[in-house]
Amino acid sequence: MSGMWFVVGLPIVVLAGLALYTVLVMRQIGTPTRGGEIDLNERPNTALVVIDVQEDFTRNGGSNPFEPAYRDAALAVINRSVSSARSAGNEIVFIKHVFRNWLAIQIIRLVAKGVGTPGRKGLEIDPSIEVGEAPVFEKAIGDSFSSAAFEDWLETRKVGKLILTGLDSCHCVQLTAKGALARGYLVEIRDAATLTATPEKWSLLKEELGDSGAVIV
């Protein structure tokens, strides 16, 4: 009987462990990072941060795509923001999302046609966006501060204020905002230059972020 329980029960144990691991992985992807607090007196510069504006996400033909007019309007505002930042002499940086965790990749391939997974052409920045010579950093979870290279670049450029644009407002944008606020950055979110698949959720998050110190314009 005990041997039979072992044979029958082993898959249950494995599945339970896999389920727990899946929860932990998804929680990590959706949790803002923590880091040392910056000194704003030593960070006088401003950076425009464009998050995850990649073809896989902007032109996703899956079950919940962005309505083209909504998408194109936001991309146009992002381009104007990039142009304005260049004219003002502000820093500009692009963030790309690429899932790197093996389990996350399998889940995304199963439920979302593999968007954002390694090897896809759709990982490139949307062709409508004028990247120019701006640096591009990669992250594998929601908060852009999970990229050490991005955080080091902000320090090198003496950036203390971030202007956030991109997508999804309810995920990577708000997680990056929370990661920045936890470090003492000044944070501005340009609402018209962001995209979200869940606008009803974004309304609540905007209030939360505003209470935490972010400025949403």
Secondary structure as GFF3:
##gff-version 3
##sequence-region A 1 217
A	DSSP	alpha_helix	2	29	.	.	.	ID=ss1
A	DSSP	three_ten_helix	40	42	.	.	.	ID=ss2
A	DSSP	beta_strand	45	51	.	.	.	ID=ss3
A	DSSP	alpha_helix	55	58	.	.	.	ID=ss4
A	DSSP	alpha_helix	68	88	.	.	.	ID=ss5
A	DSSP	beta_strand	91	97	.	.	.	ID=ss6
A	DSSP	alpha_helix	102	111	.	.	.	ID=ss7
A	DSSP	three_ten_helix	121	123	.	.	.	ID=ss8
A	DSSP	beta_strand	136	139	.	.	.	ID=ss9
A	DSSP	three_ten_helix	144	146	.	.	.	ID=ss10
A	DSSP	alpha_helix	148	156	.	.	.	ID=ss11
A	DSSP	beta_strand	159	167	.	.	.	ID=ss12
A	DSSP	pi_helix	169	173	.	.	.	ID=ss13
A	DSSP	alpha_helix	174	183	.	.	.	ID=ss14
A	DSSP	beta_strand	186	195	.	.	.	ID=ss15
A	DSSP	alpha_helix	199	212	.	.	.	ID=ss16
A	DSSP	beta_strand	215	216	.	.	.	ID=ss17
###
